[in-house]
């Protein structure tokens, strides 16, 4: 209902996404090329990590990220990372540089700069009825949740130590509900100005 009153803002949001994504893709292309070469030289496997995620209205799409894990790591373990696992690229993830190829997802219309971070289908299947409201807007590269959980691997490690449960159990039972509280607040308070502020806050959080 809150979003129905902001249809003009949603249209403006899409045009801003498209213009910014096209511009940044051109400006950052040298950086992405260097990162691609470093990944290729560092380990065997493709430069990009592509995984099926869920975006607006439950649509499935394949997300673009720079590969920061051993090849096929998603087939060898959980769909999320935790501190101390055998995967590579923690620094790349920490600086959010692995997210740069998602500019292509924004251009395609599957993602927005700001919105709920896209989940894999098996976690979306665990959503409550209220959580499904987060699929009324495209998935986002960043959000208030991303800032609050910028050290998610450490949060996961803490819950794993305290509960003794598996990574998937901890994520669904403890972390996902907490993240969704932030995401639902974003939907209620959505505005184009708020999106700009979130993008600036994200850059500041990464720099810290």
Buried (B, 14 or more C-beta within 10 A) or exposed (E): EEBEEBEEBBEEBBEBBBEBBEEBBEEBEEEBEEBBEEBEEEEEBEBBBBEEBBBBEEEEBEBBBBBBBBEEBBEEBBBBBBBEBEBBBBEBBBEBBBBBBBBBBBBEBBBBBBBBBBBBEEBBEBBEEEBEBBBBBBBBBBBBBBBBBBEBBEBBBBBBEEEEBEBBEBBBEBBBEEBBEBBBEBBEEBEBEBBEEBBEBBEEBBEE
